[in-house]
């Protein structure tokens, strides 16, 4: 979390000879912050055990988080999937274009990390330009993996379209997808302040492109 443990309230137990500390409570760590609560739960996931069983521990934590989310009186804007919180958009699109895409990227760890980073930036709502940059990097990496080269996405465009076996109409769509990212990556004159809606649409488009490319493999 980047928090200095010595800055947190500590409680000692035991004697002077056998002095020990009680770990801070969850609320002490999070200070009732929504974002910090999500962060602590994500950090717990890789380490928690049920008895001595790590998988049972992960299952137990996931079931309780999903139960808590199901009991919310309103949509709090997040979904839980495999140890991580993701932004909740249109439910009918979230599963195929976000949850399933992450599963499809299991054999592309670098690109999966880029896509998760894009989702995290979107969830935090502070840097929507970074959503675009990380989405672009994820698609570029997947294209390189599938085509077996180290070209930029721009230079892989025609070969990628042939591989995915899409009609010419998709050529302009992919070209616009690439150009849109270039405006943010290289600070072109057409760069503008991106809105949350634009970032969300780009996320969904990225998920669709990734699925198409990986399916072609």
PyMOL CGO cylinders between C-alpha atoms (Angstrom):
from pymol import cmd
from pymol.cgo import CYLINDER

trace = [
    CYLINDER, 0.00, 0.00, 0.00, 3.02, 2.28, 0.36, 0.3, 1, 1, 1, 1, 1, 1,
    CYLINDER, 3.02, 2.28, 0.36, 2.12, 2.97, 4.00, 0.3, 1, 1, 1, 1, 1, 1,
    CYLINDER, 2.12, 2.97, 4.00, 4.81, 3.10, 6.68, 0.3, 1, 1, 1, 1, 1, 1,
    CYLINDER, 4.81, 3.10, 6.68, 3.80, 0.58, 9.37, 0.3, 1, 1, 1, 1, 1, 1,
    CYLINDER, 3.80, 0.58, 9.37, 5.36, 2.79, 12.06, 0.3, 1, 1, 1, 1, 1, 1,
    CYLINDER, 5.36, 2.79, 12.06, 2.89, 5.56, 11.22, 0.3, 1, 1, 1, 1, 1, 1,
    CYLINDER, 2.89, 5.56, 11.22, -0.06, 3.31, 12.15, 0.3, 1, 1, 1, 1, 1, 1,
    CYLINDER, -0.06, 3.31, 12.15, -1.46, 2.98, 15.69, 0.3, 1, 1, 1, 1, 1, 1,
    CYLINDER, -1.46, 2.98, 15.69, 0.19, 0.00, 17.42, 0.3, 1, 1, 1, 1, 1, 1,
    CYLINDER, 0.19, 0.00, 17.42, -1.02, -2.07, 20.37, 0.3, 1, 1, 1, 1, 1, 1,
    CYLINDER, -1.02, -2.07, 20.37, 1.46, -4.05, 22.42, 0.3, 1, 1, 1, 1, 1, 1,
    CYLINDER, 1.46, -4.05, 22.42, 0.65, -7.33, 24.15, 0.3, 1, 1, 1, 1, 1, 1,
    CYLINDER, 0.65, -7.33, 24.15, 2.64, -9.71, 26.30, 0.3, 1, 1, 1, 1, 1, 1,
    CYLINDER, 2.64, -9.71, 26.30, 5.34, -8.92, 28.81, 0.3, 1, 1, 1, 1, 1, 1,
    CYLINDER, 5.34, -8.92, 28.81, 8.50, -6.83, 28.58, 0.3, 1, 1, 1, 1, 1, 1,
    CYLINDER, 8.50, -6.83, 28.58, 10.43, -10.03, 27.86, 0.3, 1, 1, 1, 1, 1, 1,
    CYLINDER, 10.43, -10.03, 27.86, 7.94, -11.34, 25.27, 0.3, 1, 1, 1, 1, 1, 1,
    CYLINDER, 7.94, -11.34, 25.27, 6.64, -8.15, 23.70, 0.3, 1, 1, 1, 1, 1, 1,
    CYLINDER, 6.64, -8.15, 23.70, 4.44, -8.45, 20.62, 0.3, 1, 1, 1, 1, 1, 1,
    CYLINDER, 4.44, -8.45, 20.62, 2.21, -6.20, 18.57, 0.3, 1, 1, 1, 1, 1, 1,
    CYLINDER, 2.21, -6.20, 18.57, -1.40, -6.64, 17.50, 0.3, 1, 1, 1, 1, 1, 1,
    CYLINDER, -1.40, -6.64, 17.50, -1.79, -5.87, 13.78, 0.3, 1, 1, 1, 1, 1, 1,
    CYLINDER, -1.79, -5.87, 13.78, -3.88, -2.77, 13.01, 0.3, 1, 1, 1, 1, 1, 1,
    CYLINDER, -3.88, -2.77, 13.01, -7.55, -3.34, 12.28, 0.3, 1, 1, 1, 1, 1, 1,
    CYLINDER, -7.55, -3.34, 12.28, -8.94, -3.12, 8.74, 0.3, 1, 1, 1, 1, 1, 1,
    CYLINDER, -8.94, -3.12, 8.74, -10.56, 0.24, 9.50, 0.3, 1, 1, 1, 1, 1, 1,
    CYLINDER, -10.56, 0.24, 9.50, -7.24, 1.57, 10.84, 0.3, 1, 1, 1, 1, 1, 1,
    CYLINDER, -7.24, 1.57, 10.84, -5.61, 0.67, 7.52, 0.3, 1, 1, 1, 1, 1, 1,
    CYLINDER, -5.61, 0.67, 7.52, -8.38, 2.06, 5.33, 0.3, 1, 1, 1, 1, 1, 1,
    CYLINDER, -8.38, 2.06, 5.33, -9.59, 4.99, 7.47, 0.3, 1, 1, 1, 1, 1, 1,
    CYLINDER, -9.59, 4.99, 7.47, -13.03, 4.13, 6.06, 0.3, 1, 1, 1, 1, 1, 1,
    CYLINDER, -13.03, 4.13, 6.06, -11.84, 5.09, 2.55, 0.3, 1, 1, 1, 1, 1, 1,
    CYLINDER, -11.84, 5.09, 2.55, -13.70, 3.25, -0.24, 0.3, 1, 1, 1, 1, 1, 1,
    CYLINDER, -13.70, 3.25, -0.24, -10.61, 3.10, -2.49, 0.3, 1, 1, 1, 1, 1, 1,
    CYLINDER, -10.61, 3.10, -2.49, -8.33, 1.88, 0.30, 0.3, 1, 1, 1, 1, 1, 1,
    CYLINDER, -8.33, 1.88, 0.30, -10.82, -0.80, 1.30, 0.3, 1, 1, 1, 1, 1, 1,
    CYLINDER, -10.82, -0.80, 1.30, -10.80, -2.16, -2.25, 0.3, 1, 1, 1, 1, 1, 1,
    CYLINDER, -10.80, -2.16, -2.25, -6.99, -2.01, -2.26, 0.3, 1, 1, 1, 1, 1, 1,
    CYLINDER, -6.99, -2.01, -2.26, -6.62, -3.94, 1.02, 0.3, 1, 1, 1, 1, 1, 1,
    CYLINDER, -6.62, -3.94, 1.02, -8.97, -6.69, -0.20, 0.3, 1, 1, 1, 1, 1, 1,
    CYLINDER, -8.97, -6.69, -0.20, -6.97, -7.03, -3.45, 0.3, 1, 1, 1, 1, 1, 1,
    CYLINDER, -6.97, -7.03, -3.45, -3.73, -7.26, -1.44, 0.3, 1, 1, 1, 1, 1, 1,
    CYLINDER, -3.73, -7.26, -1.44, -5.23, -9.94, 0.85, 0.3, 1, 1, 1, 1, 1, 1,
    CYLINDER, -5.23, -9.94, 0.85, -6.36, -12.18, -2.00, 0.3, 1, 1, 1, 1, 1, 1,
    CYLINDER, -6.36, -12.18, -2.00, -2.97, -13.73, -2.99, 0.3, 1, 1, 1, 1, 1, 1,
    CYLINDER, -2.97, -13.73, -2.99, -2.08, -14.48, 0.65, 0.3, 1, 1, 1, 1, 1, 1,
    CYLINDER, -2.08, -14.48, 0.65, -5.27, -15.49, 2.44, 0.3, 1, 1, 1, 1, 1, 1,
    CYLINDER, -5.27, -15.49, 2.44, -5.71, -19.13, 3.42, 0.3, 1, 1, 1, 1, 1, 1,
    CYLINDER, -5.71, -19.13, 3.42, -8.62, -21.14, 4.80, 0.3, 1, 1, 1, 1, 1, 1,
    CYLINDER, -8.62, -21.14, 4.80, -6.87, -23.43, 7.22, 0.3, 1, 1, 1, 1, 1, 1,
    CYLINDER, -6.87, -23.43, 7.22, -3.78, -24.26, 5.20, 0.3, 1, 1, 1, 1, 1, 1,
    CYLINDER, -3.78, -24.26, 5.20, -5.53, -24.21, 1.81, 0.3, 1, 1, 1, 1, 1, 1,
    CYLINDER, -5.53, -24.21, 1.81, -4.82, -21.15, -0.35, 0.3, 1, 1, 1, 1, 1, 1,
    CYLINDER, -4.82, -21.15, -0.35, -7.47, -21.95, -2.98, 0.3, 1, 1, 1, 1, 1, 1,
    CYLINDER, -7.47, -21.95, -2.98, -10.13, -22.35, -0.29, 0.3, 1, 1, 1, 1, 1, 1,
    CYLINDER, -10.13, -22.35, -0.29, -9.02, -19.04, 1.19, 0.3, 1, 1, 1, 1, 1, 1,
    CYLINDER, -9.02, -19.04, 1.19, -9.40, -17.29, -2.17, 0.3, 1, 1, 1, 1, 1, 1,
    CYLINDER, -9.40, -17.29, -2.17, -12.80, -18.90, -2.66, 0.3, 1, 1, 1, 1, 1, 1,
    CYLINDER, -12.80, -18.90, -2.66, -13.93, -17.86, 0.83, 0.3, 1, 1, 1, 1, 1, 1,
    CYLINDER, -13.93, -17.86, 0.83, -12.84, -14.25, 0.33, 0.3, 1, 1, 1, 1, 1, 1,
    CYLINDER, -12.84, -14.25, 0.33, -14.43, -14.04, -3.14, 0.3, 1, 1, 1, 1, 1, 1,
    CYLINDER, -14.43, -14.04, -3.14, -17.72, -15.47, -1.93, 0.3, 1, 1, 1, 1, 1, 1,
    CYLINDER, -17.72, -15.47, -1.93, -17.90, -12.95, 0.92, 0.3, 1, 1, 1, 1, 1, 1,
    CYLINDER, -17.90, -12.95, 0.92, -17.02, -9.99, -1.31, 0.3, 1, 1, 1, 1, 1, 1,
    CYLINDER, -17.02, -9.99, -1.31, -19.63, -11.05, -3.88, 0.3, 1, 1, 1, 1, 1, 1,
    CYLINDER, -19.63, -11.05, -3.88, -22.18, -11.48, -1.08, 0.3, 1, 1, 1, 1, 1, 1,
    CYLINDER, -22.18, -11.48, -1.08, -21.43, -7.98, 0.20, 0.3, 1, 1, 1, 1, 1, 1,
    CYLINDER, -21.43, -7.98, 0.20, -21.77, -6.52, -3.31, 0.3, 1, 1, 1, 1, 1, 1,
    CYLINDER, -21.77, -6.52, -3.31, -25.08, -8.34, -3.84, 0.3, 1, 1, 1, 1, 1, 1,
    CYLINDER, -25.08, -8.34, -3.84, -26.49, -6.75, -0.68, 0.3, 1, 1, 1, 1, 1, 1,
    CYLINDER, -26.49, -6.75, -0.68, -25.66, -3.17, -1.69, 0.3, 1, 1, 1, 1, 1, 1,
    CYLINDER, -25.66, -3.17, -1.69, -28.78, -1.02, -1.94, 0.3, 1, 1, 1, 1, 1, 1,
    CYLINDER, -28.78, -1.02, -1.94, -27.34, 0.67, -5.07, 0.3, 1, 1, 1, 1, 1, 1,
    CYLINDER, -27.34, 0.67, -5.07, -24.71, -0.02, -7.73, 0.3, 1, 1, 1, 1, 1, 1,
    CYLINDER, -24.71, -0.02, -7.73, -21.37, 1.10, -6.22, 0.3, 1, 1, 1, 1, 1, 1,
    CYLINDER, -21.37, 1.10, -6.22, -19.61, 0.94, -9.60, 0.3, 1, 1, 1, 1, 1, 1,
    CYLINDER, -19.61, 0.94, -9.60, -17.32, -2.07, -9.17, 0.3, 1, 1, 1, 1, 1, 1,
    CYLINDER, -17.32, -2.07, -9.17, -17.31, -5.81, -9.84, 0.3, 1, 1, 1, 1, 1, 1,
    CYLINDER, -17.31, -5.81, -9.84, -15.01, -8.47, -8.34, 0.3, 1, 1, 1, 1, 1, 1,
    CYLINDER, -15.01, -8.47, -8.34, -13.18, -10.96, -10.55, 0.3, 1, 1, 1, 1, 1, 1,
    CYLINDER, -13.18, -10.96, -10.55, -10.22, -13.23, -9.68, 0.3, 1, 1, 1, 1, 1, 1,
    CYLINDER, -10.22, -13.23, -9.68, -8.76, -11.12, -6.90, 0.3, 1, 1, 1, 1, 1, 1,
    CYLINDER, -8.76, -11.12, -6.90, -9.34, -7.70, -8.41, 0.3, 1, 1, 1, 1, 1, 1,
    CYLINDER, -9.34, -7.70, -8.41, -12.02, -5.03, -8.58, 0.3, 1, 1, 1, 1, 1, 1,
    CYLINDER, -12.02, -5.03, -8.58, -13.04, -3.75, -12.00, 0.3, 1, 1, 1, 1, 1, 1,
    CYLINDER, -13.04, -3.75, -12.00, -15.27, -0.84, -13.00, 0.3, 1, 1, 1, 1, 1, 1,
    CYLINDER, -15.27, -0.84, -13.00, -18.87, -1.83, -13.60, 0.3, 1, 1, 1, 1, 1, 1,
    CYLINDER, -18.87, -1.83, -13.60, -20.35, -0.59, -16.86, 0.3, 1, 1, 1, 1, 1, 1,
    CYLINDER, -20.35, -0.59, -16.86, -23.19, -2.11, -18.87, 0.3, 1, 1, 1, 1, 1, 1,
    CYLINDER, -23.19, -2.11, -18.87, -23.62, -5.57, -17.37, 0.3, 1, 1, 1, 1, 1, 1,
    CYLINDER, -23.62, -5.57, -17.37, -24.39, -7.21, -20.71, 0.3, 1, 1, 1, 1, 1, 1,
    CYLINDER, -24.39, -7.21, -20.71, -21.05, -5.91, -22.04, 0.3, 1, 1, 1, 1, 1, 1,
    CYLINDER, -21.05, -5.91, -22.04, -18.90, -6.28, -18.93, 0.3, 1, 1, 1, 1, 1, 1,
    CYLINDER, -18.90, -6.28, -18.93, -18.75, -10.07, -18.96, 0.3, 1, 1, 1, 1, 1, 1,
    CYLINDER, -18.75, -10.07, -18.96, -17.83, -10.70, -22.63, 0.3, 1, 1, 1, 1, 1, 1,
    CYLINDER, -17.83, -10.70, -22.63, -15.65, -7.61, -23.12, 0.3, 1, 1, 1, 1, 1, 1,
    CYLINDER, -15.65, -7.61, -23.12, -13.92, -7.25, -19.75, 0.3, 1, 1, 1, 1, 1, 1,
    CYLINDER, -13.92, -7.25, -19.75, -14.17, -10.38, -17.62, 0.3, 1, 1, 1, 1, 1, 1,
    CYLINDER, -14.17, -10.38, -17.62, -13.84, -12.84, -20.51, 0.3, 1, 1, 1, 1, 1, 1,
    CYLINDER, -13.84, -12.84, -20.51, -11.10, -10.77, -22.16, 0.3, 1, 1, 1, 1, 1, 1,
    CYLINDER, -11.10, -10.77, -22.16, -8.98, -11.03, -19.00, 0.3, 1, 1, 1, 1, 1, 1,
    CYLINDER, -8.98, -11.03, -19.00, -9.46, -14.79, -19.09, 0.3, 1, 1, 1, 1, 1, 1,
    CYLINDER, -9.46, -14.79, -19.09, -8.44, -14.89, -22.76, 0.3, 1, 1, 1, 1, 1, 1,
    CYLINDER, -8.44, -14.89, -22.76, -5.27, -12.94, -21.91, 0.3, 1, 1, 1, 1, 1, 1,
    CYLINDER, -5.27, -12.94, -21.91, -4.06, -15.49, -19.37, 0.3, 1, 1, 1, 1, 1, 1,
    CYLINDER, -4.06, -15.49, -19.37, -1.30, -16.61, -21.79, 0.3, 1, 1, 1, 1, 1, 1,
    CYLINDER, -1.30, -16.61, -21.79, -0.25, -12.99, -22.46, 0.3, 1, 1, 1, 1, 1, 1,
    CYLINDER, -0.25, -12.99, -22.46, 0.83, -11.76, -19.02, 0.3, 1, 1, 1, 1, 1, 1,
    CYLINDER, 0.83, -11.76, -19.02, 2.26, -8.42, -20.16, 0.3, 1, 1, 1, 1, 1, 1,
    CYLINDER, 2.26, -8.42, -20.16, -0.82, -7.55, -22.18, 0.3, 1, 1, 1, 1, 1, 1,
    CYLINDER, -0.82, -7.55, -22.18, -3.10, -8.74, -19.36, 0.3, 1, 1, 1, 1, 1, 1,
    CYLINDER, -3.10, -8.74, -19.36, -1.23, -6.39, -17.03, 0.3, 1, 1, 1, 1, 1, 1,
    CYLINDER, -1.23, -6.39, -17.03, -1.68, -3.49, -19.49, 0.3, 1, 1, 1, 1, 1, 1,
    CYLINDER, -1.68, -3.49, -19.49, -5.42, -4.17, -19.76, 0.3, 1, 1, 1, 1, 1, 1,
    CYLINDER, -5.42, -4.17, -19.76, -5.82, -4.44, -15.99, 0.3, 1, 1, 1, 1, 1, 1,
    CYLINDER, -5.82, -4.44, -15.99, -3.88, -1.18, -15.57, 0.3, 1, 1, 1, 1, 1, 1,
    CYLINDER, -3.88, -1.18, -15.57, -6.25, 0.51, -18.04, 0.3, 1, 1, 1, 1, 1, 1,
    CYLINDER, -6.25, 0.51, -18.04, -9.21, -0.76, -16.02, 0.3, 1, 1, 1, 1, 1, 1,
    CYLINDER, -9.21, -0.76, -16.02, -7.62, 0.49, -12.80, 0.3, 1, 1, 1, 1, 1, 1,
    CYLINDER, -7.62, 0.49, -12.80, -7.07, 3.98, -14.25, 0.3, 1, 1, 1, 1, 1, 1,
    CYLINDER, -7.07, 3.98, -14.25, -10.70, 4.01, -15.38, 0.3, 1, 1, 1, 1, 1, 1,
    CYLINDER, -10.70, 4.01, -15.38, -11.88, 2.91, -11.94, 0.3, 1, 1, 1, 1, 1, 1,
    CYLINDER, -11.88, 2.91, -11.94, -9.87, 5.63, -10.18, 0.3, 1, 1, 1, 1, 1, 1,
    CYLINDER, -9.87, 5.63, -10.18, -11.20, 8.23, -12.61, 0.3, 1, 1, 1, 1, 1, 1,
    CYLINDER, -11.20, 8.23, -12.61, -8.07, 10.40, -12.44, 0.3, 1, 1, 1, 1, 1, 1,
    CYLINDER, -8.07, 10.40, -12.44, -6.22, 9.74, -15.69, 0.3, 1, 1, 1, 1, 1, 1,
    CYLINDER, -6.22, 9.74, -15.69, -8.45, 8.68, -18.57, 0.3, 1, 1, 1, 1, 1, 1,
    CYLINDER, -8.45, 8.68, -18.57, -5.61, 9.36, -21.02, 0.3, 1, 1, 1, 1, 1, 1,
    CYLINDER, -5.61, 9.36, -21.02, -3.70, 6.48, -19.38, 0.3, 1, 1, 1, 1, 1, 1,
    CYLINDER, -3.70, 6.48, -19.38, -6.70, 4.24, -20.06, 0.3, 1, 1, 1, 1, 1, 1,
    CYLINDER, -6.70, 4.24, -20.06, -6.17, 4.87, -23.77, 0.3, 1, 1, 1, 1, 1, 1,
    CYLINDER, -6.17, 4.87, -23.77, -2.38, 4.38, -23.60, 0.3, 1, 1, 1, 1, 1, 1,
    CYLINDER, -2.38, 4.38, -23.60, -2.59, 1.05, -21.76, 0.3, 1, 1, 1, 1, 1, 1,
    CYLINDER, -2.59, 1.05, -21.76, -5.41, -0.26, -23.97, 0.3, 1, 1, 1, 1, 1, 1,
    CYLINDER, -5.41, -0.26, -23.97, -3.29, 0.52, -27.04, 0.3, 1, 1, 1, 1, 1, 1,
    CYLINDER, -3.29, 0.52, -27.04, -0.26, -1.25, -25.53, 0.3, 1, 1, 1, 1, 1, 1,
    CYLINDER, -0.26, -1.25, -25.53, -2.38, -4.33, -24.80, 0.3, 1, 1, 1, 1, 1, 1,
    CYLINDER, -2.38, -4.33, -24.80, -3.67, -4.56, -28.40, 0.3, 1, 1, 1, 1, 1, 1,
    CYLINDER, -3.67, -4.56, -28.40, -0.21, -3.89, -29.83, 0.3, 1, 1, 1, 1, 1, 1,
    CYLINDER, -0.21, -3.89, -29.83, 1.29, -6.67, -27.71, 0.3, 1, 1, 1, 1, 1, 1,
    CYLINDER, 1.29, -6.67, -27.71, -1.41, -9.18, -28.60, 0.3, 1, 1, 1, 1, 1, 1,
    CYLINDER, -1.41, -9.18, -28.60, -0.95, -8.40, -32.31, 0.3, 1, 1, 1, 1, 1, 1,
    CYLINDER, -0.95, -8.40, -32.31, 2.81, -8.98, -31.99, 0.3, 1, 1, 1, 1, 1, 1,
    CYLINDER, 2.81, -8.98, -31.99, 2.23, -12.30, -30.21, 0.3, 1, 1, 1, 1, 1, 1,
    CYLINDER, 2.23, -12.30, -30.21, -0.23, -13.57, -32.80, 0.3, 1, 1, 1, 1, 1, 1,
    CYLINDER, -0.23, -13.57, -32.80, 1.72, -12.35, -35.84, 0.3, 1, 1, 1, 1, 1, 1,
    CYLINDER, 1.72, -12.35, -35.84, 5.13, -13.33, -34.45, 0.3, 1, 1, 1, 1, 1, 1,
    CYLINDER, 5.13, -13.33, -34.45, 6.90, -10.02, -35.00, 0.3, 1, 1, 1, 1, 1, 1,
    CYLINDER, 6.90, -10.02, -35.00, 7.91, -6.89, -33.12, 0.3, 1, 1, 1, 1, 1, 1,
    CYLINDER, 7.91, -6.89, -33.12, 6.23, -4.27, -35.31, 0.3, 1, 1, 1, 1, 1, 1,
    CYLINDER, 6.23, -4.27, -35.31, 4.17, -1.34, -34.05, 0.3, 1, 1, 1, 1, 1, 1,
    CYLINDER, 4.17, -1.34, -34.05, 0.40, -1.69, -34.25, 0.3, 1, 1, 1, 1, 1, 1,
    CYLINDER, 0.40, -1.69, -34.25, 0.41, 0.86, -37.08, 0.3, 1, 1, 1, 1, 1, 1,
    CYLINDER, 0.41, 0.86, -37.08, 2.74, -1.30, -39.15, 0.3, 1, 1, 1, 1, 1, 1,
    CYLINDER, 2.74, -1.30, -39.15, 0.89, -4.49, -38.24, 0.3, 1, 1, 1, 1, 1, 1,
    CYLINDER, 0.89, -4.49, -38.24, -2.53, -3.14, -39.21, 0.3, 1, 1, 1, 1, 1, 1,
    CYLINDER, -2.53, -3.14, -39.21, -2.94, -4.70, -42.69, 0.3, 1, 1, 1, 1, 1, 1,
    CYLINDER, -2.94, -4.70, -42.69, -1.43, -8.03, -41.68, 0.3, 1, 1, 1, 1, 1, 1,
    CYLINDER, -1.43, -8.03, -41.68, -3.63, -8.09, -38.60, 0.3, 1, 1, 1, 1, 1, 1,
    CYLINDER, -3.63, -8.09, -38.60, -6.80, -7.48, -40.61, 0.3, 1, 1, 1, 1, 1, 1,
    CYLINDER, -6.80, -7.48, -40.61, -5.86, -10.32, -42.97, 0.3, 1, 1, 1, 1, 1, 1,
    CYLINDER, -5.86, -10.32, -42.97, -5.18, -12.63, -40.05, 0.3, 1, 1, 1, 1, 1, 1,
    CYLINDER, -5.18, -12.63, -40.05, -8.50, -11.86, -38.34, 0.3, 1, 1, 1, 1, 1, 1,
    CYLINDER, -8.50, -11.86, -38.34, -10.23, -12.16, -41.73, 0.3, 1, 1, 1, 1, 1, 1,
    CYLINDER, -10.23, -12.16, -41.73, -12.34, -9.01, -41.51, 0.3, 1, 1, 1, 1, 1, 1,
    CYLINDER, -12.34, -9.01, -41.51, -13.70, -6.96, -44.38, 0.3, 1, 1, 1, 1, 1, 1,
    CYLINDER, -13.70, -6.96, -44.38, -12.24, -3.69, -45.62, 0.3, 1, 1, 1, 1, 1, 1,
    CYLINDER, -12.24, -3.69, -45.62, -14.72, -1.70, -43.57, 0.3, 1, 1, 1, 1, 1, 1,
    CYLINDER, -14.72, -1.70, -43.57, -12.80, -2.68, -40.47, 0.3, 1, 1, 1, 1, 1, 1,
    CYLINDER, -12.80, -2.68, -40.47, -9.62, -1.14, -41.88, 0.3, 1, 1, 1, 1, 1, 1,
    CYLINDER, -9.62, -1.14, -41.88, -10.87, 2.39, -41.25, 0.3, 1, 1, 1, 1, 1, 1,
    CYLINDER, -10.87, 2.39, -41.25, -12.21, 1.42, -37.81, 0.3, 1, 1, 1, 1, 1, 1,
    CYLINDER, -12.21, 1.42, -37.81, -8.85, 0.02, -36.75, 0.3, 1, 1, 1, 1, 1, 1,
    CYLINDER, -8.85, 0.02, -36.75, -7.05, 3.01, -38.30, 0.3, 1, 1, 1, 1, 1, 1,
    CYLINDER, -7.05, 3.01, -38.30, -9.22, 5.37, -36.21, 0.3, 1, 1, 1, 1, 1, 1,
    CYLINDER, -9.22, 5.37, -36.21, -8.63, 3.26, -33.10, 0.3, 1, 1, 1, 1, 1, 1,
    CYLINDER, -8.63, 3.26, -33.10, -4.87, 3.60, -33.65, 0.3, 1, 1, 1, 1, 1, 1,
    CYLINDER, -4.87, 3.60, -33.65, -5.03, 7.32, -34.46, 0.3, 1, 1, 1, 1, 1, 1,
    CYLINDER, -5.03, 7.32, -34.46, -7.12, 8.04, -31.38, 0.3, 1, 1, 1, 1, 1, 1,
    CYLINDER, -7.12, 8.04, -31.38, -4.41, 6.46, -29.21, 0.3, 1, 1, 1, 1, 1, 1,
    CYLINDER, -4.41, 6.46, -29.21, -1.63, 8.28, -31.09, 0.3, 1, 1, 1, 1, 1, 1,
    CYLINDER, -1.63, 8.28, -31.09, -3.21, 11.63, -30.18, 0.3, 1, 1, 1, 1, 1, 1,
    CYLINDER, -3.21, 11.63, -30.18, -2.68, 10.83, -26.50, 0.3, 1, 1, 1, 1, 1, 1,
    CYLINDER, -2.68, 10.83, -26.50, 0.60, 8.95, -26.74, 0.3, 1, 1, 1, 1, 1, 1,
    CYLINDER, 0.60, 8.95, -26.74, 2.32, 11.64, -28.81, 0.3, 1, 1, 1, 1, 1, 1,
    CYLINDER, 2.32, 11.64, -28.81, 0.40, 14.76, -27.70, 0.3, 1, 1, 1, 1, 1, 1,
    CYLINDER, 0.40, 14.76, -27.70, -0.82, 15.71, -31.19, 0.3, 1, 1, 1, 1, 1, 1,
    CYLINDER, -0.82, 15.71, -31.19, -2.70, 18.93, -31.93, 0.3, 1, 1, 1, 1, 1, 1,
    CYLINDER, -2.70, 18.93, -31.93, -5.96, 16.97, -31.94, 0.3, 1, 1, 1, 1, 1, 1,
    CYLINDER, -5.96, 16.97, -31.94, -5.43, 15.77, -28.37, 0.3, 1, 1, 1, 1, 1, 1,
    CYLINDER, -5.43, 15.77, -28.37, -8.29, 16.82, -26.08, 0.3, 1, 1, 1, 1, 1, 1,
    CYLINDER, -8.29, 16.82, -26.08, -9.48, 16.22, -22.55, 0.3, 1, 1, 1, 1, 1, 1,
    CYLINDER, -9.48, 16.22, -22.55, -10.92, 12.72, -22.59, 0.3, 1, 1, 1, 1, 1, 1,
    CYLINDER, -10.92, 12.72, -22.59, -14.24, 12.05, -20.89, 0.3, 1, 1, 1, 1, 1, 1,
    CYLINDER, -14.24, 12.05, -20.89, -15.21, 9.03, -18.82, 0.3, 1, 1, 1, 1, 1, 1,
    CYLINDER, -15.21, 9.03, -18.82, -17.64, 7.96, -21.54, 0.3, 1, 1, 1, 1, 1, 1,
    CYLINDER, -17.64, 7.96, -21.54, -14.89, 8.01, -24.18, 0.3, 1, 1, 1, 1, 1, 1,
    CYLINDER, -14.89, 8.01, -24.18, -12.56, 5.99, -21.95, 0.3, 1, 1, 1, 1, 1, 1,
    CYLINDER, -12.56, 5.99, -21.95, -15.28, 3.41, -21.33, 0.3, 1, 1, 1, 1, 1, 1,
    CYLINDER, -15.28, 3.41, -21.33, -16.05, 3.11, -25.05, 0.3, 1, 1, 1, 1, 1, 1,
    CYLINDER, -16.05, 3.11, -25.05, -12.34, 2.66, -25.82, 0.3, 1, 1, 1, 1, 1, 1,
    CYLINDER, -12.34, 2.66, -25.82, -12.12, -0.05, -23.17, 0.3, 1, 1, 1, 1, 1, 1,
    CYLINDER, -12.12, -0.05, -23.17, -15.00, -1.96, -24.74, 0.3, 1, 1, 1, 1, 1, 1,
    CYLINDER, -15.00, -1.96, -24.74, -13.53, -1.53, -28.23, 0.3, 1, 1, 1, 1, 1, 1,
    CYLINDER, -13.53, -1.53, -28.23, -10.18, -2.82, -26.94, 0.3, 1, 1, 1, 1, 1, 1,
    CYLINDER, -10.18, -2.82, -26.94, -11.83, -5.90, -25.46, 0.3, 1, 1, 1, 1, 1, 1,
    CYLINDER, -11.83, -5.90, -25.46, -13.57, -6.60, -28.76, 0.3, 1, 1, 1, 1, 1, 1,
    CYLINDER, -13.57, -6.60, -28.76, -10.35, -6.25, -30.80, 0.3, 1, 1, 1, 1, 1, 1,
    CYLINDER, -10.35, -6.25, -30.80, -8.40, -8.46, -28.40, 0.3, 1, 1, 1, 1, 1, 1,
    CYLINDER, -8.40, -8.46, -28.40, -11.05, -11.18, -28.59, 0.3, 1, 1, 1, 1, 1, 1,
    CYLINDER, -11.05, -11.18, -28.59, -11.05, -11.05, -32.39, 0.3, 1, 1, 1, 1, 1, 1,
    CYLINDER, -11.05, -11.05, -32.39, -7.26, -11.26, -32.60, 0.3, 1, 1, 1, 1, 1, 1,
    CYLINDER, -7.26, -11.26, -32.60, -6.87, -14.08, -30.08, 0.3, 1, 1, 1, 1, 1, 1,
    CYLINDER, -6.87, -14.08, -30.08, -9.73, -16.04, -31.70, 0.3, 1, 1, 1, 1, 1, 1,
    CYLINDER, -9.73, -16.04, -31.70, -7.88, -15.86, -35.01, 0.3, 1, 1, 1, 1, 1, 1,
    CYLINDER, -7.88, -15.86, -35.01, -4.93, -17.63, -33.40, 0.3, 1, 1, 1, 1, 1, 1,
]
cmd.load_cgo(trace, "trace")
